[in-house]
Amino acid sequence: MRTALVVGTGLIGTSAALALVARGVTVHLADHDPEQARTAAALGAGTDEVPEGPVDLAIVAAPPAHVAEVLAGAMRRGAARGYIDVASVKGGPRRELEALGLDLSSYIGTHPMSGREKSGPLAASADLFEGRPWVLTPTRDSDTEVLNLALELVSHCRAVPVVMDADAHDRAVALVSHMPHLVSSMVAARLEHAEEAAVRLCGQGIRDVTRIAASDPGMWIDILSANPGPVADLLTDVAGDLEETVRALRALQSADEAKRIDGTSGIEDMLRRGNAGQVRVPGKHGSAPRVYEVVAVLIDDQPGQLARIFADAGRAGVNIEDVRIEHATGQQAGLVQLMVEPQAAPVLSASLRERGWAIRR
């Protein structure tokens, strides 16, 4: 791939453009908002000049509701040898293109499974997709050349290609992305009018649950409007679990011991089912989840503290597998949770203590 056209210079489009430019590809940028395309160009994602002829690959990064329209326009004017989109829903856009009577041999629907709470070109990064799954949904009619171009794009972005049927993809993202986002928003909505004294007690648990609720509502309306059925089916199941959980909690309030026992059993069943589902979430680099030991270090909220901890861990010869930070409410301090292999935890704890760090048990 020598040339590419990115149509839509938001977070995903600009991030893909940055990755391609870094690999020596000439990238042309287009957007319904010319100012946004100019911003992406100023960030080094390519040029907002119109290409002189067909490019190798056109990448449509428009909202799901507009993907078919934008793709159809690009295909009719012969903008590229191959066409892909990166929308989070795959079945609907393809059916819309089929209804328009277009030859879809030069098109493959794709979806990079990566993103951020922030949107727009200023949030973009060339490494946004690194190590993340990138779904490709070719059909028997897809040209091999276009599939190779799509795989080259995925390789340039250092993502991991995953081939799926379009409708199976839509059901999957409803489960692992769209439904969880709505549930996160529902939990976060409970905080809107909560008493300030209660909100001040927020810890890492509520931050973890509500983090994705900070995303742009307009963007999510576009996504959910393109995949409402599978999401509604899943939320129906969640509503059933919620109803059973409420019933069990009410039973725990009963003066009847048998009802309290039944309530306890119901809550325990839900928690155990949650355990069983959580362990199926892929771990580091997509591998099977592993159990790490946590070394908790108290730090001051000052520049360079994290860098010092990581440097001291390196001097101890310990690899940090993951890290979380829990900020203390009302204090300029926090607790850094360093996840390491179990056998490395005593070594790291002892080494950090020797270097003056306060270790919490």
N, C-alpha and C positions, 0 to 999 in steps of 0.2 A: 504494500500500500504506500503510494507516494503522496496522494492528495485526498482530502476529506472535506465534506461540508457538514457543519453542525448547525442544525436548525433548532433554536431554543437554547439560550445561553443562561439558564438558571444554574443551580448547583450541579446537577448531573451532567448537563451538556458542557458546561465550562470545565468541569473536572476531567471529563473525557478528552476535551480539546487540549487541556494542559498536558495530559499524559501523552497524547499523540505528538504534540510539538516537541516534547522532551525526547521522543524517539525519532525525530527528524522528519516527521510528516508535515506537509504544508496544509494548514487548516484554514478554511474559510468559515466565517461566522455570520449567522443571520438570525434575526429575532423580530417578532411583531413590534417590539419596542427597540428602535435603533440605538437608543441611548444605552440600553443594557448590553447590546452587542459591542458597542464602543468600549464599555467598561471591561468586558471580557477581553477584548483585544488589548486594552491598556495593561491588563494583568499578565499578558504574554501568552494568551490562549490561541492566538492566530491573528488573522486580519479580517476586518469587516468589509473588505472589498469583494465584489461579486466575481466568482471564478470565470475565466474566459471560455471554458468549455466544461464538458462532463468531468466530474471528479471520480475517483475510484469508489468511494463509499459515502453515501449520505446518511447521517445519523440524526434522526428526528427525536428531539427531546422536549416535545410539547406535552401538555396535560392530556390524559387519556381521552377526554371528550373531543379533543381537536386532532388527535394523531392521524386518523384516517383522512381527514380533510387536507392536512399538511402533506402527508405522504402522497396522496393522489395528485396534488399540485406538482410536487417534485417529480413524480414519475411521468406525468404527462408532458412535462417540458424537457424530459431526458437529462435531469440534473446529474445523474451518476450511473455507474455500471451496476452498483448494488445499493440496496436500501435496507436500513434497519430502523426500528424505534426502540426506545429504552423506557417505555411507559410501564407502570407497575401492574397493568392488566393486559392480557394478551388475546383472549378469545374474541372479545367485542370488536376491537379495531380490525382484526382480520376479517371478521364477518362483514363489517362495513365496507372494507375494500373489495371483497368478493361481490357484494351487492352493487358496487359501482362498475363492475365488469372489467376490472383491471387484470392484467397478466401479473400474477404474483410470484412467478418463478424467480424474479430478481429481488424478492423481499423476504426477510426473516424477522419475526418478532423476537425481541430480547428484553431482558430485565436484569440490570445489575442490582444485587441485593445489598445495597449500601446506601447510606444517607446520613443526614444530620438534622437536628431540630431547626437549624437556620436554613434559609433558602436564598437564592440569588447568586450571582457570580462572585460576590465578595466572600462568600462562604466556601467557594470551591477550592479543591486541592488535587494535585496530580496523583497523590497516593490514596485518594478516597476509596478506590476499589481494591487496593492491594490485599491479596489473600481472601477476598470475599467471593462468594458464588456469583456467577453471571449466567443467568438462564438463557438458553437459546431454544426456540420453538420451531425448527424447520419442519417442513412437510415433504411428502414424496415428490412434490413438484418443485421444490427449492433447487436452484442451480448450485452445483458443487462450488463454483467460483465465488458465489455470494457467501456460502457457508465458510469458505476459507477466509474471505475478507472479514467476516464477523469474528472468526476465531483469532485472526491477527489482531483485531481491535482488542479483544479480551486479553491477549498475550501482552500487548503494549501497555495495557492498564494493570497488568500483573494480577488479574483476577483468575478465578477458577471456573472454567466452563462446565455448565450442567445442561444436558439436553432433556427437555420435557415436552409433553403434549401441552398445547396452549390452555385448554380447559382445566387440565390437571394442575397446571401452574396457578391458575386463578383460584382454585380451591385451596391450594397450599398457602398462597400468600394471604388469603382470608384468615387462615388458621394462625399463621406465625407473625403476621404484620397488621392486617387491617382490624381484625377483632380485638387484639391486644391494645391497639391504639385507642379504640373507643372505650374499652374498660378502664384504661389509664385515665382518660378524660373524665369518666364518670366518678372515679375516686377523687381526682383533683377538684372536681366541681363541688364536692362536699366541703372543701376548704374555703370556698369563695366567701361565705357569710359566717364562717366559724369565728368563735371568740378569739381575740388576739392572744389571750393567755394559753389557749389550746394550740394555736399555730406555732407559738414559740417553743413548744415541746417537740416539734418536728425533728426527726432523726434521719439516719441514712435509709431506713426502711421505706419511709414515705417518699423520700427523694428518689429512690430507685423505682418505686411503683409509678410515680407521676412524671418522671423525666421526659418521656416522649409526648406528654400532654402539652408541652410547650410549642409544638409544631404549628405551622401556619394553618388556620382553619380553612382558608380558601383552597389551598392545595389539597387538603384532605377531603373536601367536598367533591372535588374533581375525581379523586381516586375512588371514593366510596360510591359515587354515582355510576361508575363504570363496573362495579363489582358488588351490587347490593344483595343479590340473592344468596350467594355463599356466606356472606358476612351475617345476614339475617338468620340463616339456618344455625350458624354457630352460636349467635347470641341467644337463640331460643334454647339451645342446650345449656348455656351458661345461666339463663334465667331459671331453668329447671333445677340446676344445682343450687342456685341462690335461694330458691323457694324452700328446698329441702334443708339448707343450712339455717335459714331463719326458723323453720319449724323445730329443728334440733336445739337451737339456742333458747327458744321459748320453753321447750321441754325442760331445759336446765333450770328454769325459774320455778318449776312446779314444786309443790310440797309433796307430791307423790314420788316416792323413791323409784318406782318402776319407770316412770316417765323421765326422771333424771338420768337413769341408766341408759334408757333409749336415746336420750339427747346426746349423752357422752359418746355413745356408739356412733351416732350420725356424724358428729364433729370429727371424731377420730378417723372415720372412713374417708371423709373429705380431705383431711390433712394427709392421710396416707396415699390417696390417689394423687394429690399434689406432689408428694415426694416421688411417686412412680413416674409422673410426667416430667418433672424437673430433671431427673437424671438422664432423660433422653435428649436433652438439649446438648448439641455438640460442644465440645470443649475447645481448647486452644488449637488453632490451625484446622478446625473442623474435625479433629480426632475425637475419640471417645472421651467423655468427661473424666477428669481425674480429681482426686481429693488432695487438696493442698493444706499445709499447716499455715496458720496465720501468725505472723510476728507483728504485733501492734506497737508502734512507736509514737510517742507524744512529741509534737513539734510546735514551735512558735510560727505564727503567720508572718514570716519574714522572707525576703528574696534569698534564693540560693539554698533553702533548707532541703528541698527535694533532691536537688543535684548532689548535695553532700551525702544524703542517705544512700542514693544509688551508687555514688563513688565508693562509699565505705562498704557497701554490700559487695561491690566488685573486688575490693581489696581482700575481702574475706573469702573470695572464690565462690560466691553463691549467686545463682541466677534467679532473678525475680521473675516469677511466672505471671503474676498479675498484681495489680495495686488498686486500692480504694482509699479514698480520703473521707473521713467523717469530721465535719467542722463542728467545733464546740459552740453552742448557742450563747451569744453575749460575751464571748471571750475571743481574743486574738490568738487562738490556738486550734489545733486539730489533731486527730488520731490517724496516722497513716498505717493502713493494714497491708503488709507485704505478704503475698502468697508465695510460698516456696515448697519444694519437695520436703516431705516429713523429716527425712534424715538430715536436711540442711538447716532446719529451724533452730536446733540448739547451737549450732555453729554460728549462725547469723546473730542470734540473741546475745551470745557471749561476746562476739566481736563488736557489736554495736554498743553494748554496755561499756566495754573497754574504751571506746571512743567518746564516751560521755552522753550517749543517748539514753532517754528514759524509756524503758520497755514496760508496757502494760500487759498484764496477764489476763 
